[in-house]
Amino acid sequence: MMKIVAGRQKLLLVAALAAAAVVALSLLQSAAARPRREPDQTRLILRLSDLPLGYLNLELQEEQGDDVYCSQLTHPEDTPPKMGKFILRYHPRGCIGAFYRLYTLPGEAPGPAIAATGALALGSDRAADAGWAVVPEILGRLLGDRVPKEMKAKERVGRATRLFHARLKAAGLNGRKPLGTTTSFLVWRTGNTLAAVEVLGNDVGADDRMAAALARLQQAHIRKPTRYTRAERFDGEVPLDDPAVDLPVYWLGRNFSPGGNLPDNRLFDSSFTGKASKETHEKFVGAEAPGAPLNIRYETIQLATWTLANWHVFANSDTGQALTSWKCTQTRTIPLAEGTATIFGGYKKDFKRCPKEPPQAFTAWVDVGGVKVVVNPPFAPDSIETVNPYGSFAGMEAIVHNLTLRPKRFP
């Protein structure tokens, strides 16, 4: 997998660290995954497709990616006695998911900064009764052993419903306002299944209303479970629809199939910061490439888009000069319908005597539509990729010839 660049991934990592106690507010704690023999509980939780456009999956565990996190509850030594008794007796297992609001569309009411969902399918009425009795302790455990305040639930979902409030301190992201200061938990029971929705915001009344609305959507999945497909939870295109994106977006579609001997490439993710970050050089860490305002990643292809105003940040950097200015690098200029592309083919380092073997490292600079698109930029001036199925002049040509302007959905 290609190196993660500045953008959505770093933003989500900061979110997870800043709000670690609130991004997984459901009826689970982290535990090592066991072989799943129970019914597929991912069918019982809220889905990304249930939320308005503008939300991203929030990774709950490193390397989990966009997959739903399912686990067995744990019982460390400091587990509250009632909760520990429930866990040791019934060995409950469930699934959770969480979502982070990246933007709100014009004319729409802002949704919660973070929403989370959980489901805990238990094997009997007795187990469900025991779980229902320790809901406050479970939620309190996830809040640093601060049991949230139970309120009178105005909405009824399922057989029984409970509402809890808590106040939180969550840092802002990248200088933005705090994620939220209030959270609402709506927990309900349907048969032997316990379910929960958590909403993090800044207005208790709005949080409660949103929690109830999301709970009703989740309840529909509990009543009529269907497989939670990868397509439903795919969020790689969401940042590209952000109304804040103010530059042309050139991409290869959601699925790139060039044919020939070149492999298909599926869109992996995208990020838009709107700003260019400078190259960094840190002692003991080394250099890191400049960050482009817009990044689109496929499985083995990265497209970094720069405006003409900030192009110099990359072009004049050590990373930008790596490979492109080296002695043994070969170049080809390709005319395009709306611009040109220069393909660079070279080697892992700047040799004084050029190797006899063909070039092994490739990148391309594309001048199109008033922006500069860099195809597979180096990770850093001393980190040049030489193993890539598109690492050839033919591979680069297939990419640059297939770059198309993505239609803008929102003003």
N, C-alpha and C positions, 0 to 999 in steps of 0.2 A: 504494500500500500504506500502511496506517495506521502511525503511528509505533510503534516497538518500545518496550514499557514494561518497567519493572523486573521481573525474573522469570527465566524460563527462558533468554531470549536473552542477558541479561547474564551469567548463570551460565555458559553455554556459552562465551561469549567469554572470560571469566576462565579457564575450564578450558583453552581452546585456547592462551592466552598462558602460563599457568603450566606447562603440560606440552607445550609446542610440539614438543619433541624426541621425544615418545612417542605422540602421538595419531595419527600417520600411519606407524606402524612396519609397513611392508610393503616390497614390492620396487619402490617408485616414489619419484620426486622430483617436485616441482612443475614444470610446464612449460606453455607456451601450448598450448591444445588444437588439434589438427589435425582436419580432416575425417576421420571414422572410416570406414575401408574394411575393417578387419579384422573378424573375427567379434566379436559382442557379448560382451565379457568380463565385463560385469556379471552374466552368467549363471553365472559361475564363482566368485563370492565368497560369503562368509557373509552372511546376511540378518538384518535386525532381527528378523524373525519367528522366527529360529532361537534367539534369546536369551530368557531368562525375562522375564516382565512386569516392568517397572520400568526398562528401558533406553530411552534416547533416542539419536537420531542425533547424532553429534558432527560439526559442520561443519568440514571440513578446509581450506576456502578461503572467503574472504569472498564473499558473494553466491551461494555454491554451493547453499545451502539444504539440502534433504534429498536432493538428487540425488547419485548415486554419482560419485566423481571419477575420471576416466580421463585419462591423459596419457602422453606419451612421456618416457622418462628423459632427463635433461640431462647435459651433461658440461662444467661450468665448468673454468677453468684449473687449479684445485686438486684436481680429481678424481684419485683414486689411479690410477696408470698401467694396471693390469690391468683395472680397472672401466671406465676411459675407452676402452680398446681394444675391450672388449666392446660398449659403447654405440655407438661409431663404426662398428663393423663390421656390427652387426645391427639398430640403430635400434629397440630393444625398446619396446613400449608395453603398458600394462596398466591395471588398475583397482584402487581401494582404497575401503574404507569403515571407519568407526570408530563406536564406541558408548560412551556414558557412562551409568553406573548412577546413576539418580536415587534409587531406594529399593529395599529388599528386603522382600518380603511376609513377614508373620509365619509362623514355622515353616519358612521356607526358609533354606538356607545362603546366606550372602552371596556374591554373585558378584564378579568382578573389578571394580575401579573403572572401568577402561577396557579395552575389547577392540577390536582392529583386525584387518582382513582384507585380503588382497591376492592378486591373480592376475596372472601374466605369461605369456601364451600366445605361444610362440615358433614360428617357421616351420619349424624343422628340428631333427634330433637334434644337429647340430653347434652350433647356436645355444643349445639347451637345455644342452648340456654346458658351453659357455662361461659361460652364466649361472649354472649350478650351482657352477662353480669360484669365482665372485666374490661369492657370497652373503655371506660375512663382511664383505667390503669395503662392500657395499651397506648392510648393517645398520649397520656402523660409521659410514658416512657420515651416516646419520640420527641417530646418537648423538654427533655432534660429533667424528667421526673417532676414536672410541674403539671398536675392534672388540670385540664381545661375546665372552665366553668360550664356546667350544663344549663341550657336554657329551655324554655318551652318551645317545642317545634311547631311552627305554624303550618308546615306542609307535612302531609302524610304520604310516605312512599312505602309500598310493601305492607307487611303485617304490622310492623311497629317502627317508629322513627325517633331518633334522638338527635338533638342539636347541641353543639358545643362551640364556645368562643374562647379565643386566646389572643393575647397581644404579643407581638414579636418584634425583635430588632433585626432587620435585614439590611445589610449595606447596599448602596447603589452600585450600578455597574458602569465602569468607564466614565465616571463623573456624573452619571445620571441621578435622578431622584431615587430614593430608596425603593426597593421592590414592593414593599408594603409593610404595614404595621399591625394589621388585624388579620385574623384567619377564622374561617368558619368551617366546622366539620359537620356534615350531615351523614349520619350512620343509620342504616335501616336493615331490617331482616325480612327475607322472603323465604319461607320454608326453612331449610337448614342452611341457607346462605346468608352470611353477613356481608354487607357492602358499605363502602364509604366514599364520599367525595370531599375533598378539601379545596378551599378557595382562599387565596392570599390576595389581599387588596388593601384599601385604605378607608373603606366605608362599610361598617358592619351591616347595614341594611342592604346595600348592594351585594355584599358578599353572600348574605343569606339567600337573596333572590337568585343569584347565579348558581349557588350550590344546589338549590332546589331544582332549577331548570336542568342542570347537568345530571342530577340524580334521576330525574324522570327519563332522560335519554339513556342513562345506564340501565335503569330498570327495564327498559324495552329489550335490552340485550339479555338480561337475566330471564325475562319471560320467554324470549325466543332466541336462544343462543345460536349464533352463526360464527364461522371461523373469522378471526381477526386477521385479515390478509396483509401481506407486506405492502401492497398497493395502498391500503387504507392508512397505514402508518408512515408512508413515505413522505418526507418533508423536504427533500432536496431542492425542490423548485420554489418553495415558499419565499425565500429571501428575494428572488427575482421579481416577485409581484409587489414588493414593497413600493408604495408610492414615492418614497424618498429616492429611489434609484433614478438618477438624473443623467445617465449616459447610455448610449446604445449598448444593448446586450447581444453579443455575438456568441453563439453556442453551436453544439452539434446535435441538438434535439435531446429528448429524454433517453433515447436509445440510438447509438451510433453504429451502423452496420455498413462498413465500407466495402465489404466483399473481398474477393481475392484471397490472399494468404494472411490478411490482417484480421485480428479478432474483433468481435463486437465489443462495444464499450457502453456500459450503463451509467447514466448520470448518478453520481454518488452524493454530492452536496454542493452548496453554493453559499457565498457570503458577500455582503456588501457593507463596507464601512464608510464609503464616500470620501475617505482620506487616504493619503499615501504615507506609509510609515518608512522612516529612513532605515538604512542598513545599520546593524549594530555589530560592534566588536567588543566582546567581553573576555576578560582574562579567564583562562581555564575552561571557558565555554566555547570560544571561537566566534566566528561571524555568523550572522543570520541575515538572509536575504531581505531586501526591502519588501514591504507589504503593499500590494496593489489595492486600489479602491474596490475592485470587484474581482472575485475569484469563483471559478466554476470548475469542479473536479469530477472527473469520470474515474473509472477503475484504474486506468493507466495513462490518463491524459489530464493535464491541468491547463486551464486557460486563465491567464492573469490580464485584466484589462486596465489600461492607464489612459488618462486624458492627456491631451497635448500639453496642458499646463503643468502636469506633474510627471510627465514622461522622463524628465531629466533625473528624477530621483532614482529610477531604475537604470536608465541608460548610462549614467555616469558613475554608477556604483561599481565596486569590485565584482559583485555578483553579475551585474549586467555586462561587464567587460570580460568576465571569465568565459572562455570558449569562443566568444564572438570575435575577440581581438587577437587570439593566439596565432602563432606562426603557421601551424600545420592545419588550421581549420579551413575547410572548403566551404564555399558559399554558392548558393543558387538563388536567383531572383525569379519569382513566379508572378506573372501578371494575373490579376483577378478581375472579375467583372467591375468591382467598385474600388479597386486599390491594388496593392502589391504585397508580396510576402517575400522575405529573405530567409532562406533556410541555411542554418549553420551546422556543419557536420565535422566533428573533431574527435578529440581524445580526452582521457580523464585528466590530463595535465598538459601544460605548455612545454612540449618537447623542443629541445634545440635541434635534434635530428629527427625528422618526421618518420614515424613507423611505416613499415611496408604494408601492414594490414589496412583494410578499409576503415573509415571513420566509425567510431563506436558510440559517440555521444552526440545528441541532436537537440536543437531547439530552433524556434522560428520566431521572427518578428513580423507581425502582420499590420500593415497600415491600411485601415478600412473604416469608412463611416465616421471619420473625425476622431477616432481613438486608435490606440496602439494595443494590440493583443499579443501577448507573449505565450507561445505554446511550450509547455514543459520547461519553465525557467529552472535554472540550477537551484538547489536547496540553499547553497552558500557558495562563495568563491572557491572553497576547497572541497566541495561536495558535488561532484558531477555524476549524474546517472548514466551508466553505460549498459544497463540491462533493461530493455523496454521493447515490447513487440512492435512499437512504432518508431524504434530507433534506426531509421534509415531515411534516405531522401524520399523514397516512395511512400513511406509511412507519413512523413511530414507533409508531403504533397496531398495525400488523401485527407489530412486534417484541414489544411488551409483552404482546399477547394470546396470543402463541405461546410465551412463556417457560414452560418446564416443569421440574419437579424431576427431576434425573438420579438414577436409582437408585444407591445406594452398593454397590459390588461387594465391598468388604472392610471389616471392622470397624476 
